[in-house]
Amino acid sequence: MSIKDFLNQLDTKVAKEAIENVRTVLHFDISGDLGGLYTLRIDQGVIGVEEGLIGDAKSTIRTSDVVFNDLLSRKSNPMMALMTGKLKVSNPGEIMKYVKLLGLM
């Protein structure tokens, strides 16, 4: 699955009430054919996706499309990917608030 497809389907997969008090901006920097640079904004129940790294992110996720898809399909453990350097996350505390909500864990 491409990062674009993953992010674009979040609006229908994430319950609005689960994010009604959330305000965050996350950047995704995913290399490979299925990757790309994307900004995910969550603002009080509204999810927005923009192409490119726009604005100041509270956290940035960097990895390859292969590792990202392995994380989504549960073939890879996020903590192991972090420890081995296959996944890089700035401000891990911020992203940890949303990993289950976004289906990343």
Secondary structure as UniProt FT lines:
FT   HELIX           3..13
FT   HELIX           16..18
FT   TURN            20..21
FT   STRAND          23..31
FT   TURN            33..34
FT   STRAND          36..43
FT   TURN            44..45
FT   STRAND          46..51
FT   STRAND          59..64
FT   HELIX           65..72
FT   TURN            73..74
FT   HELIX           78..83
FT   TURN            84..85
FT   STRAND          88..89
FT   HELIX           92..96
FT   TURN            97..103
//
